[in-house]
């Protein structure tokens, strides 16, 4: 009966069959690829794991109870949201003196519109208040911070200075009009003189009402910003000890303004002075379990641990005798740092080229790695053997972290939002570092192979229908040969009457 059925099939049937199979497998491939690009997983794999596995009796032994799972998910979501928050880069460069100079030389824009828009929002938050409309110069600057055109902002700042000594106008000119750090420092010194006067006046009136309180808060932000930028100017001009003193004084005077992360500027300056004991003292204060981590904190701690053993470290000797206690501490510190931000080692080891850091960074993202390595690569190079120790040990971190990253090892799970945010923060000419790499699931590869195979069959069947029909009949005959053999044996063994009844059933 099978032979009779195959003999009645025409070549048109095989053309239609292979064409339809190719179309269906192609549609499945397109859907699978779209779903993977959007959600990072295969639809078929997700359905099989989520729905078919429980029906077949598969149970995840490590699954927590419903209550703890709900609490854990909520906590993980809160942590993920907080960690995907975009932060202002503590070591951001000057637009006029550094970013614009890069544009003049290369013709490339180092800052994205999204990054600059975030900076504009920061400026409006820190440098304006509700009472600005009462003072003409501040009213002009309130509009200037909203301007998109740089020349319009600079012109508004000059207009404000014609009316009054306005600290925020000097800030804008120092940031955007000054073409050198020396010019920027001069403008910030003028801003400091004006800002200190405003701060003293608002300090006396801060308890007289909500408006005066808001004005004092604004004047405090302005003063801290100016002093911090003056310290950064001193650091860039080689007066590192002066910069360290300014930062320490600023942290003592305004201990509650941790949002500026001045301790990260201090750590970098102390590393430049090779004052490693002072660096350790700062880390002891800020590398606390209750405080948010950063690449600067984690990798500086790893650098200090590596410094104790890196000059004599040899991977061959370590494999023979094992790691000493100090070496184990250094390796664990490197693993901790790499788990927090896995993008940094490639920049420190110069496996990937650096670009200018953005004005905002995403913690644990590529943008934070660029900002850290841009300023700290020289400090790692200065410590003999530190980069060699990092090179030998950093990839071992990924063998310790569970995969897929549903839970972390030393930190909470790596957030999945970093790639999207980094693509917004970093310029288009930079290849964004992605972790973890999205590997193509088996079902996408299988569907791609199936689609290619059926498409080739459809093409051959369309070109040579009769020949492919012969091949198809031979293939099907071969496929059904074992079944026919079994049927013949069963028919010879069973009585004819019983076999006749079975075939009727």
ZICORRA-V968386 format. One record per pair of residues at least 4 apart in sequence whose ideal C-beta (glycine too) atoms are under 6 Angstrom apart, sorted by the first residue. I is the first residue (numbers start at 0). GAP is how many residues later the second one is. D is the distance in Angstrom with one decimal. If there is no record, write none. Layout:
# ZICORRA-V968386
i=I gap=GAP d=D
i=I gap=GAP d=D
This chain:
# ZICORRA-V968386
i=1 gap=478 d=5.4
i=5 gap=467 d=4.8
i=5 gap=470 d=6.0
i=8 gap=4 d=4.7
i=10 gap=454 d=3.2
i=10 gap=455 d=5.3
i=10 gap=458 d=4.7
i=13 gap=447 d=5.2
i=13 gap=454 d=5.7
i=13 gap=455 d=5.1
i=13 gap=458 d=5.4
i=14 gap=446 d=5.0
i=14 gap=447 d=5.6
i=14 gap=450 d=5.5
i=17 gap=439 d=4.5
i=17 gap=440 d=4.1
i=17 gap=443 d=4.5
i=18 gap=439 d=4.7
i=20 gap=433 d=4.4
i=21 gap=432 d=4.0
i=21 gap=433 d=4.5
i=21 gap=436 d=4.3
i=24 gap=425 d=4.7
i=24 gap=426 d=4.1
i=24 gap=429 d=5.1
i=25 gap=425 d=4.9
i=27 gap=419 d=5.3
i=28 gap=418 d=4.5
i=28 gap=419 d=5.7
i=28 gap=422 d=4.7
i=31 gap=11 d=6.0
i=31 gap=412 d=5.0
i=31 gap=415 d=5.5
i=34 gap=4 d=5.8
i=34 gap=8 d=4.4
i=35 gap=6 d=5.9
i=39 gap=398 d=5.8
i=40 gap=5 d=5.3
i=41 gap=399 d=3.7
i=41 gap=401 d=4.5
i=41 gap=402 d=5.8
i=43 gap=399 d=4.4
i=44 gap=396 d=5.2
i=44 gap=398 d=5.4
i=45 gap=4 d=5.8
i=46 gap=4 d=5.5
i=47 gap=4 d=4.7
i=48 gap=4 d=5.4
i=52 gap=5 d=3.9
i=63 gap=4 d=4.4
i=63 gap=5 d=4.6
i=67 gap=4 d=5.9
i=78 gap=4 d=5.9
i=78 gap=333 d=4.7
i=79 gap=335 d=4.7
i=82 gap=280 d=5.8
i=82 gap=332 d=5.1
i=83 gap=331 d=5.1
i=83 gap=333 d=4.1
i=85 gap=274 d=4.9
i=85 gap=276 d=5.6
i=86 gap=274 d=5.7
i=87 gap=34 d=6.0
i=87 gap=272 d=5.8
i=88 gap=268 d=5.9
i=88 gap=270 d=5.6
i=88 gap=271 d=5.9
i=88 gap=272 d=4.9
i=88 gap=282 d=5.2
i=89 gap=171 d=4.2
i=89 gap=174 d=4.3
i=89 gap=175 d=5.7
i=90 gap=284 d=5.4
i=91 gap=267 d=4.5
i=92 gap=5 d=3.9
i=92 gap=6 d=5.7
i=93 gap=4 d=4.9
i=93 gap=81 d=6.0
i=93 gap=90 d=5.6
i=94 gap=4 d=4.7
i=94 gap=80 d=5.4
i=94 gap=81 d=4.9
i=95 gap=4 d=5.4
i=95 gap=80 d=4.8
i=95 gap=81 d=5.5
i=95 gap=82 d=4.8
i=95 gap=83 d=5.7
i=96 gap=81 d=5.6
i=96 gap=82 d=5.9
i=96 gap=83 d=5.4
i=96 gap=84 d=5.3
i=96 gap=87 d=5.5
i=98 gap=11 d=5.3
i=98 gap=12 d=5.9
i=101 gap=4 d=5.9
i=101 gap=8 d=5.2
i=101 gap=254 d=5.8
i=107 gap=321 d=6.0
i=109 gap=246 d=4.4
i=109 gap=317 d=6.0
i=110 gap=4 d=5.0
i=110 gap=5 d=5.3
i=111 gap=315 d=6.0
i=113 gap=310 d=4.4
i=114 gap=243 d=4.9
i=114 gap=244 d=5.3
i=114 gap=245 d=5.4
i=114 gap=310 d=5.3
i=117 gap=242 d=5.0
i=118 gap=240 d=5.0
i=122 gap=4 d=5.2
i=122 gap=22 d=4.4
i=123 gap=4 d=5.3
i=123 gap=21 d=5.0
i=125 gap=95 d=4.2
i=126 gap=41 d=4.7
i=127 gap=4 d=5.5
i=127 gap=14 d=4.9
i=128 gap=85 d=4.6
i=128 gap=86 d=5.3
i=128 gap=89 d=4.2
i=129 gap=84 d=5.9
i=130 gap=80 d=5.2
i=130 gap=84 d=5.3
i=131 gap=6 d=3.9
i=131 gap=7 d=5.5
i=131 gap=10 d=4.6
i=132 gap=6 d=5.1
i=135 gap=27 d=5.1
i=136 gap=23 d=4.3
i=136 gap=26 d=4.5
i=136 gap=27 d=4.0
i=136 gap=29 d=4.3
i=139 gap=16 d=5.5
i=139 gap=19 d=5.6
i=139 gap=20 d=4.3
i=140 gap=19 d=5.2
i=140 gap=27 d=4.8
i=140 gap=28 d=5.8
i=143 gap=9 d=5.0
i=143 gap=12 d=3.6
i=143 gap=13 d=5.9
i=146 gap=5 d=4.4
i=146 gap=6 d=4.6
i=149 gap=26 d=5.8
i=152 gap=19 d=6.0
i=153 gap=23 d=5.1
i=156 gap=12 d=4.1
i=156 gap=15 d=4.4
i=156 gap=16 d=5.2
i=159 gap=6 d=4.6
i=159 gap=9 d=4.2
i=160 gap=5 d=6.0
i=160 gap=8 d=4.9
i=164 gap=29 d=4.4
i=166 gap=24 d=4.7
i=166 gap=27 d=4.1
i=166 gap=28 d=3.8
i=166 gap=55 d=5.3
i=169 gap=17 d=5.1
i=169 gap=20 d=5.0
i=169 gap=21 d=3.4
i=170 gap=20 d=5.3
i=171 gap=4 d=6.0
i=172 gap=4 d=4.5
i=172 gap=14 d=5.3
i=173 gap=4 d=5.3
i=173 gap=10 d=4.5
i=173 gap=13 d=3.7
i=173 gap=14 d=5.0
i=177 gap=5 d=3.8
i=177 gap=6 d=4.0
i=177 gap=9 d=5.8
i=180 gap=52 d=5.5
i=180 gap=55 d=5.0
i=180 gap=56 d=5.9
i=184 gap=48 d=4.1
i=187 gap=38 d=5.6
i=187 gap=41 d=5.4
i=187 gap=42 d=5.0
i=190 gap=4 d=5.7
i=190 gap=35 d=5.0
i=191 gap=34 d=5.0
i=194 gap=27 d=5.1
i=194 gap=28 d=4.7
i=194 gap=31 d=5.2
i=197 gap=21 d=4.8
i=198 gap=20 d=4.6
i=198 gap=24 d=4.9
i=201 gap=13 d=5.0
i=201 gap=14 d=4.1
i=201 gap=17 d=4.5
i=204 gap=7 d=4.4
i=205 gap=6 d=5.4
i=205 gap=7 d=5.5
i=205 gap=10 d=3.8
i=207 gap=4 d=4.7
i=223 gap=30 d=5.5
i=223 gap=33 d=5.6
i=226 gap=23 d=5.1
i=227 gap=34 d=6.0
i=230 gap=12 d=4.7
i=230 gap=15 d=3.9
i=230 gap=16 d=5.0
i=233 gap=5 d=4.3
i=233 gap=8 d=4.8
i=233 gap=9 d=4.0
i=234 gap=5 d=5.8
i=234 gap=8 d=3.9
i=234 gap=34 d=5.4
i=239 gap=29 d=5.5
i=239 gap=32 d=5.2
i=239 gap=33 d=5.6
i=242 gap=26 d=5.2
i=243 gap=25 d=4.9
i=246 gap=15 d=5.8
i=246 gap=18 d=5.7
i=246 gap=19 d=4.6
i=250 gap=11 d=5.6
i=262 gap=19 d=5.9
i=262 gap=23 d=5.1
i=263 gap=32 d=4.6
i=266 gap=15 d=5.7
i=266 gap=29 d=6.0
i=266 gap=33 d=5.6
i=267 gap=107 d=5.4
i=269 gap=5 d=4.7
i=269 gap=8 d=4.9
i=269 gap=9 d=4.8
i=270 gap=108 d=4.3
i=279 gap=24 d=6.0
i=282 gap=4 d=4.6
i=282 gap=18 d=5.6
i=286 gap=10 d=5.1
i=286 gap=14 d=5.8
i=292 gap=4 d=5.4
i=292 gap=5 d=5.8
i=292 gap=47 d=5.8
i=294 gap=4 d=5.5
i=294 gap=46 d=4.5
i=294 gap=49 d=5.8
i=294 gap=73 d=5.0
i=294 gap=77 d=4.2
i=295 gap=4 d=5.8
i=295 gap=76 d=5.8
i=297 gap=39 d=4.0
i=297 gap=42 d=4.6
i=298 gap=38 d=4.6
i=300 gap=32 d=5.6
i=301 gap=31 d=4.1
i=301 gap=32 d=4.8
i=301 gap=35 d=4.3
i=304 gap=24 d=5.4
i=304 gap=25 d=4.2
i=304 gap=28 d=4.1
i=305 gap=4 d=4.6
i=305 gap=24 d=4.7
i=305 gap=80 d=4.7
i=305 gap=83 d=5.0
i=306 gap=76 d=4.8
i=307 gap=18 d=5.4
i=308 gap=4 d=5.4
i=308 gap=17 d=4.9
i=308 gap=18 d=4.9
i=308 gap=21 d=5.3
i=309 gap=75 d=3.4
i=309 gap=76 d=4.6
i=309 gap=79 d=4.6
i=310 gap=73 d=4.6
i=310 gap=74 d=4.8
i=312 gap=72 d=5.6
i=312 gap=76 d=5.1
i=314 gap=77 d=4.9
i=317 gap=5 d=5.6
i=322 gap=4 d=4.3
i=322 gap=5 d=4.6
i=330 gap=62 d=5.0
i=333 gap=59 d=5.2
i=333 gap=60 d=5.9
i=334 gap=62 d=4.6
i=335 gap=74 d=5.2
i=337 gap=4 d=5.5
i=337 gap=56 d=5.0
i=337 gap=59 d=4.1
i=338 gap=58 d=5.5
i=338 gap=70 d=5.9
i=338 gap=71 d=5.4
i=338 gap=72 d=5.8
i=339 gap=71 d=5.8
i=340 gap=23 d=5.1
i=340 gap=27 d=5.9
i=340 gap=28 d=5.6
i=341 gap=93 d=4.7
i=342 gap=23 d=4.8
i=342 gap=26 d=3.6
i=342 gap=90 d=4.4
i=343 gap=4 d=6.0
i=343 gap=25 d=4.4
i=343 gap=28 d=5.8
i=344 gap=4 d=5.7
i=344 gap=49 d=4.4
i=345 gap=5 d=4.3
i=345 gap=6 d=4.3
i=346 gap=5 d=5.7
i=346 gap=7 d=5.8
i=346 gap=22 d=5.8
i=346 gap=26 d=3.5
i=347 gap=25 d=5.5
i=347 gap=29 d=5.9
i=347 gap=32 d=5.5
i=348 gap=42 d=5.6
i=353 gap=20 d=5.7
i=354 gap=75 d=5.2
i=356 gap=13 d=5.2
i=356 gap=14 d=3.8
i=356 gap=17 d=4.9
i=357 gap=9 d=5.5
i=357 gap=67 d=4.9
i=359 gap=65 d=5.9
i=360 gap=6 d=4.4
i=360 gap=7 d=4.3
i=360 gap=10 d=5.0
i=361 gap=5 d=5.1
i=361 gap=56 d=5.8
i=361 gap=59 d=4.6
i=361 gap=60 d=5.9
i=362 gap=5 d=5.5
i=364 gap=53 d=4.1
i=364 gap=57 d=4.7
i=365 gap=56 d=4.5
i=365 gap=66 d=5.3
i=365 gap=67 d=4.2
i=366 gap=55 d=5.2
i=366 gap=58 d=4.7
i=366 gap=59 d=5.8
i=369 gap=4 d=6.0
i=371 gap=4 d=5.5
i=372 gap=4 d=5.2
i=379 gap=6 d=5.2
i=379 gap=7 d=5.5
i=384 gap=4 d=6.0
i=389 gap=4 d=5.4
i=399 gap=9 d=5.2
i=400 gap=8 d=4.9
i=401 gap=5 d=5.5
i=404 gap=8 d=5.2
i=404 gap=9 d=5.0
i=406 gap=6 d=5.8
i=407 gap=4 d=5.2
i=407 gap=5 d=5.1
i=416 gap=4 d=5.9
i=417 gap=4 d=5.8
i=418 gap=15 d=5.2
i=421 gap=4 d=5.6
i=421 gap=10 d=5.1
i=422 gap=9 d=5.5
i=425 gap=4 d=4.9
i=425 gap=6 d=5.8
i=439 gap=4 d=4.9
i=439 gap=5 d=5.6
i=441 gap=4 d=5.9
i=456 gap=4 d=6.0
i=459 gap=4 d=6.0
i=459 gap=8 d=5.7
i=460 gap=4 d=5.8
i=460 gap=7 d=4.4
i=463 gap=4 d=5.4
i=479 gap=4 d=5.8
i=489 gap=4 d=5.9
i=490 gap=8 d=5.5
i=493 gap=4 d=5.1
i=493 gap=5 d=4.6
